[in-house]
Amino acid sequence: MQQASIDAFLKSEENFPPNQIAALAELYDRFAHALDPFSPDRDRAEQTFQQSIAEWYDRIEGAKPPLVNFRKAVVLRCIRHLNATEKPKGI
């Protein structure tokens, strides 16, 4: 029964507030799509992203999914947010 509630938690959009996802999506974009993979700014963005997820995870009360599953769900929502808000490139 515990697994069902965890699955429901991960699938529920209510557990992933849009404003929080938008902020994390910006960080995710800065490190996941960085032109220079060795840039200090890229490293800081990834570190801040991972730390923010860990802090968010620690604040969850009650039954919660494993951290790795929670992180995957956040990344998926960040990618969806970026795809939905991406502006068309100029020709």
Buried (B, 14 or more C-beta within 10 A) or exposed (E): EEEEEBEEBBEEEEBBEEEEBBBBBBBBBBBBEBEEEEEEEBEEBBEBBEEBBEEBBEEEEEEBBEEEBBBEBBBEBBBEBBEEEEEEEEE
